Amino acid sequence: MRKLIKIPPFFYDLAISTIIVLSILSVALLVIEYKPIQVGGGKYYFIVTSGSMEPRFNVGDLMVCSKTTFEDVQVGDVIAVKYPLKDNIIIVHRVIEKSEDFLQTKGDVCDAPDNFITIPENVLAKFTNITIPKLGYLIIFSKTPLGLILVYYLPCSVLVAIQLKKLIKRDGKT
């Protein structure tokens, strides 16, 4: 017959608290470094920062796109492209024209097409029909000093305080 080892509640609570705090902090690091970033599996996450695609996308929405190629893009698709006139800018607009070697894009509420064409190397991703309204505001806020405190550090501190209170109460009974 096997003998079971009893794990003291202190170690169990400590392990659970550590896992929760590390999970929250790892998500915090991911959000803090949001540029937008590519996060595994060929997905891109973008925060809508202008009203050029309203009413489909509103400022502050978080949209999910999948990595794509120039060949897979069709007229009518909403795509993310590198802006050729300035580094580190990504534009999410609808394709209005496609030729063998370039795309023309336009925001849905804009009267004129974009002032640039997109070459195959600048195509990043295609919209996947997943949008989380207003989540972008929380992500942007969480990158500020006050946001870091309220969204990440305060909940972690409260969790640790609750667990410490449990431990102290339990130790006082034994």
Buried (B, 14 or more C-beta within 10 A) or exposed (E): EEEEEEEEEBEEBBEEBEEBBEEBEEEBEEBEEBEBEBEEEEBBBBBBEEBBBBEBBBBBBBBBBBBBEBEEBEEEBBBBBBBBEEEEEBBBBBBEEBEEEBBBBBBBEBEEBBEBBBBEEBBBBBBBEEBBEEBBBBBBEBBEEEBBEEBBBEBBEEBBEEBEEBBEEEEEEE
